[in-house]
Amino acid sequence: MNKKEMSVNIPPRRSIIMENFSIVRIAIALALALSIVFIIIYFVADDPWLAINRLVAGPFQSWRSFFSVIERAMPIIFTGLAMNIVLQSGVFNIGQDGAFYMGAVLASVVALKLPTIVGVTQFVAIFVSAMAGGIISMLPVLLYRYTKVNPIVSAIMFNSIFYYGGAYIVSTFLLERSGTWGSHAFPKEAKLGLMIPKSKMHWGALILLIVYLGVVYLMRKTALGMKIRTVGLNPTFATNVGLNSGLIILGAQFLGGSIAGMGGAIEMLGMYQRFLWQGPVNYVWDGLMVHMLANGNPAFIPVTAIFIAFLRIGSEIMSRSTNIPPEVVAFLQGIVIVLVASSKFLYGFKAKYDRKISLAQVRSDSEGEFA
Amino acid sequence: MNFILSADFWFSVLAGTTPVMLATLAANIVSQSGMFNLGIEGTMLMSALMGVLVSAFTQSLFLGMLAGLLSGIILSFALGYFTLYLEAPMNSVGVAINLFSAGVTVFVLTLITGSKVTSSSLTSLTFPAVHIPLIRDIPFLGRVLSGHNLITYLGWIFAVGLSFLLYRTRLGLDIRATGRNAEAAASVGIQTNRVRFKALLLCGIFCGFGGMYLSMGALKSFTANMVAGRGFLSLAMDTLSSSHPLLGWGGSLLYGFSETITIYLQLYSDADLKVISAFPYIFIILVLVIAQLARNLLVRRKKNIQLKGR
């Protein structure tokens, strides 16, 4: 036996990096985007090291700013989870902004107009918002089912309609006629109380944790989650194995929208003294980004959302002591989304590795046959 | 409601239509070539800023226009590169373009002018208004049709030109064939990617003019997020017109009308502002649903006739 034949029998080492390539890819994309942001800061800032220091270490300066990262991340996690369910069902439904805004509006209505009973009010507010959010998020898909209007387009229209509609409800029924535009202050008993003193962390965080575990369990461990993912991955296959795709897709929209609506209610009753959102909310894009960074796995969404919130808070702290505006983070957002979405980004390495492995597989199989 | 009869009202309808019309043309050409550009909003925003900045620093309208068009084309080509060569989903790239532009325009604006909101501290140039010699003298029509910004007239020419290009030329045929079925088009020797990039080039130009109309025509400076959803609306107009440029023009007139009437109603009535502002969107979604239902009905009837004919 000569040397060449010997080497054929040794199977190539399976590398950990290549086996988890989809995660490594995201990490590389992030690193690339971050370094571009750093380079921009380096060239633009008067004192680049101070700026980068503030951006990276700023949120760790005090407990207050550390908790504010988590507070900032909470609505992003809610929409991220909502987008996760919706996108896994194969529909690019961006109606979650409408659901989020309406959720906040309806929660304010419940808090201000119904008699306040501690516990019950909060429950009713969140429940009503969740139901409304679910229905709002189903609308574009229902419309598509009966009229074939592109759901992306109708979702954008619905977002505007629900924003103006929600703002109308606030300014007609809840408006306090003094100073800036806003509702009356919520009664203290109707708010989600503080969970951790000396911060703004409220009991919504606990609800978020429950919702998060629920979504992970639903998508990873239950039949319904499997069905949603099957319908999203391969609709033809799903129909052929007898799944009711239409109903499953609608159900997924409802679940996603209800999480977004709940997020709106919790954000409003947890973080605000009164309803103050005069402009439309824009959490869908954050939710989409967080979903993509988590590689479509709901379990990772809190991590990626906290990362994004960390950068936002860090950039705001940075902008206070340097000349760099916090919008520098937009470079990162744009680049990261594009790179993570591009399935051919770094595709060559993975393809080469796969070829090597399968070639070795074939060789060792055929060795066995002829032996 | 007397204002509906005034020439000023119809003049503002045509003026308000312009940016949406240009965005709709951009959406039309892109979806005719089989793509979906969610990033029109961001592309317009970037062009609006670049046009203002370069024209302010060079004091040359031509260079400003070139910069605005170039940034529009670059962002459109980025969409093409990432979706066609790196196989990214179009929706995600469009979202990335929007997020990028929304942030980066404010970033650049703040660095250069010190203001987060507006570029009014710079003296930027604007496209001139054009008075058409003979038409301006016609009593009512003259005041409606003449005196618009140069870009408005350019947009009208583009709309006609684009429908000519799409339905009367070889390139248009290639674009539509690629949009219908890219593989079939490739099999008869059409270089689909090259055709799509040509479509994206036009998309970038239309977005560029649309954005610059906002910051160098309708207003004299750039303000943050000044596109305000018009890019997204153009997608609705595109669906409404089934990607035909002239129908798209009609659709955006519908938007211009509902937007202008909203502005006038806010001036003349005491109904709540927010409800009136929702009017264009409700109106568009209703028209969209009705148009789509009618289209479905037509398709079904055609099928029935074909079946009977057999």
Interface residues (C-beta under 8 A of the other chain):
Chain A: V44 F92 L143 T147 K148 V149 N150 I152 V153 S154 I156 M157 F158 S160 I161 Y164 G165 A167 Y168 S171 T172 W285 L288 M289 M292 N323 P325 E327 V328 V329 A330 F331 Q333 G334 I335 I337 V338 A341 S342 S343 K344 F345
Chain B: F36 L38 A78 F82 Y85 L86 E87 A88 P89 N91 S92 V93 V95 A96 I97 N98 L99 F100 S101 A102 G103 V104 V106 F107 T110 L111 K116 G229 F232 L233 L235 A236 T239 D272 K274 V275 S277 A278 Y281 I282 I284 I285 L288 V289 Q292 L293 N296
